Amino acid sequence: MHPLLFLTALISGLFLFPASPALSDEIWDVAVVGDGPAGHSATIEAARLGLSVAHFTGGNHGGQISLTQTLNNWPGEPREITGSTLISRMLAVSKELKVHRFSD
Ligand SMILES: Cc1cc2nc3c(=O)[nH]c(=O)nc-3n(C[C@H](O)[C@H](O)[C@H](O)COP(=O)(O)OP(=O)(O)OC[C@H]3O[C@@H](n4cnc5c(N)ncnc54)[C@H](O)[C@@H]3O)c2cc1C
């Protein structure tokens, strides 16, 4: 595993594990659990490294941040945004990078 990917997973507290072929006909390089900012960060970093990624999102789409109406401490974002806007942007990047999402 690439050191940057390992570090991201460790910091995020995510569970990364080789995907079981039983879940799909395809075999994934990386599986990420959780649809919050940490999950999206891990999927995006892994996909950018050229790894195939399965993202298991569960039922709580967007994680806790999607409940936030006013987010004013996101680095590099000068204006207040909502949590759902932020998650939508992350999702758009993830889709561009062809991350495969598995939702409940
Ligand atoms: C009301 C509110 C306002 C906030 N405001 C701010 C703010 O202004 N600025 C700020 O920086 N932070 C804010 N936070 C905190 C911020 O939302 C969290 O720090 C952030 O969401 C943590 O991201 P995370 O991805 O680690 O976890 P989470 O957002 O908790 O996401 C975890 C995800 O994993 C999923 N999951 C868990 N177990 C499984 C499983 N077994 N299978 C599948 N999915 C699973 C959950 O359903 C969830 O979608 C706020 C939080 C709340 C609740």
The ligand as an SDF file (V2000), in Angstrom:
LIG
                    3D

 53 58  0  0  0  0  0  0  0  0999 V2000
  -24.5440   19.5330   13.7700 C   0  0  0  0  0  0  0  0  0  0  0  0
  -23.0650   19.4170   13.4490 C   0  0  0  0  0  0  0  0  0  0  0  0
  -22.3570   20.5480   13.0470 C   0  0  0  0  0  0  0  0  0  0  0  0
  -20.9990   20.4580   12.7420 C   0  0  0  0  0  0  0  0  0  0  0  0
  -20.3560   21.5830   12.3160 N   0  0  0  0  0  0  0  0  0  0  0  0
  -19.0550   21.5230   11.9710 C   0  0  0  0  0  0  0  0  0  0  0  0
  -18.3710   22.6730   11.4720 C   0  0  0  0  0  0  0  0  0  0  0  0
  -18.9320   23.7460   11.3230 O   0  0  0  0  0  0  0  0  0  0  0  0
  -17.0590   22.5380   11.1420 N   0  0  0  0  0  0  0  0  0  0  0  0
  -16.3980   21.3430   11.2740 C   0  0  0  0  0  0  0  0  0  0  0  0
  -15.2150   21.2860   10.9440 O   0  0  0  0  0  0  0  0  0  0  0  0
  -17.0280   20.2360   11.7390 N   0  0  0  0  0  0  0  0  0  0  0  0
  -18.3200   20.2960   12.0990 C   0  0  0  0  0  0  0  0  0  0  0  0
  -18.9540   19.1870   12.5880 N   0  0  0  0  0  0  0  0  0  0  0  0
  -18.1610   17.9740   12.7630 C   0  0  0  0  0  0  0  0  0  0  0  0
  -18.0200   17.2090   11.4490 C   0  0  0  0  0  0  0  0  0  0  0  0
  -19.3110   16.9510   10.9100 O   0  0  0  0  0  0  0  0  0  0  0  0
  -17.2710   15.9050   11.7190 C   0  0  0  0  0  0  0  0  0  0  0  0
  -15.9990   16.2030   12.2430 O   0  0  0  0  0  0  0  0  0  0  0  0
  -17.0940   15.1080   10.4440 C   0  0  0  0  0  0  0  0  0  0  0  0
  -18.3410   14.8230    9.8430 O   0  0  0  0  0  0  0  0  0  0  0  0
  -16.3710   13.7920   10.7380 C   0  0  0  0  0  0  0  0  0  0  0  0
  -16.2260   13.1400    9.4930 O   0  0  0  0  0  0  0  0  0  0  0  0
  -15.9900   11.5910    9.4090 P   0  0  0  0  0  0  0  0  0  0  0  0
  -16.0350   11.2380    7.9550 O   0  0  0  0  0  0  0  0  0  0  0  0
  -14.8010   11.2080   10.2070 O   0  0  0  0  0  0  0  0  0  0  0  0
  -17.2140   10.8820   10.1970 O   0  0  0  0  0  0  0  0  0  0  0  0
  -18.7810   10.9870    9.9560 P   0  0  0  0  0  0  0  0  0  0  0  0
  -19.2050   12.2880    9.4100 O   0  0  0  0  0  0  0  0  0  0  0  0
  -19.3610   10.5400   11.2620 O   0  0  0  0  0  0  0  0  0  0  0  0
  -19.0670    9.8970    8.8590 O   0  0  0  0  0  0  0  0  0  0  0  0
  -18.9790    8.5220    9.1330 C   0  0  0  0  0  0  0  0  0  0  0  0
  -19.8330    7.8120    8.0960 C   0  0  0  0  0  0  0  0  0  0  0  0
  -19.5840    6.4130    8.1990 O   0  0  0  0  0  0  0  0  0  0  0  0
  -20.8300    5.7320    8.1480 C   0  0  0  0  0  0  0  0  0  0  0  0
  -20.6590    4.4130    8.7500 N   0  0  0  0  0  0  0  0  0  0  0  0
  -20.3140    4.1190   10.0090 C   0  0  0  0  0  0  0  0  0  0  0  0
  -20.2540    2.7850   10.1760 N   0  0  0  0  0  0  0  0  0  0  0  0
  -20.5480    2.2490    8.9690 C   0  0  0  0  0  0  0  0  0  0  0  0
  -20.6620    0.9090    8.4950 C   0  0  0  0  0  0  0  0  0  0  0  0
  -20.4100   -0.1280    9.2950 N   0  0  0  0  0  0  0  0  0  0  0  0
  -20.9870    0.7160    7.1940 N   0  0  0  0  0  0  0  0  0  0  0  0
  -21.2190    1.7600    6.3650 C   0  0  0  0  0  0  0  0  0  0  0  0
  -21.1410    3.0660    6.7700 N   0  0  0  0  0  0  0  0  0  0  0  0
  -20.8050    3.2800    8.0570 C   0  0  0  0  0  0  0  0  0  0  0  0
  -21.7720    6.6530    8.8760 C   0  0  0  0  0  0  0  0  0  0  0  0
  -23.1110    6.3620    8.5610 O   0  0  0  0  0  0  0  0  0  0  0  0
  -21.3330    8.0030    8.3090 C   0  0  0  0  0  0  0  0  0  0  0  0
  -21.9460    8.2750    7.0640 O   0  0  0  0  0  0  0  0  0  0  0  0
  -20.3110   19.2210   12.8830 C   0  0  0  0  0  0  0  0  0  0  0  0
  -21.0350   18.0840   13.2910 C   0  0  0  0  0  0  0  0  0  0  0  0
  -22.3900   18.1680   13.5690 C   0  0  0  0  0  0  0  0  0  0  0  0
  -23.1330   16.9190   13.9880 C   0  0  0  0  0  0  0  0  0  0  0  0
  1  2  1  0
  2  3  1  0
  2 52  2  0
  3  4  2  0
  4  5  1  0
  4 50  1  0
  5  6  2  0
  6  7  1  0
  6 13  1  0
  7  8  2  0
  7  9  1  0
  9 10  1  0
 10 11  2  0
 10 12  1  0
 12 13  2  0
 13 14  1  0
 14 15  1  0
 14 50  1  0
 15 16  1  0
 16 17  1  0
 16 18  1  0
 18 19  1  0
 18 20  1  0
 20 21  1  0
 20 22  1  0
 22 23  1  0
 23 24  1  0
 24 25  2  0
 24 26  1  0
 24 27  1  0
 27 28  1  0
 28 29  2  0
 28 30  1  0
 28 31  1  0
 31 32  1  0
 32 33  1  0
 33 34  1  0
 33 48  1  0
 34 35  1  0
 35 36  1  0
 35 46  1  0
 36 37  1  0
 36 45  1  0
 37 38  2  0
 38 39  1  0
 39 40  1  0
 39 45  2  0
 40 41  1  0
 40 42  2  0
 42 43  1  0
 43 44  2  0
 44 45  1  0
 46 47  1  0
 46 48  1  0
 48 49  1  0
 50 51  2  0
 51 52  1  0
 52 53  1  0
M  END
$$$$
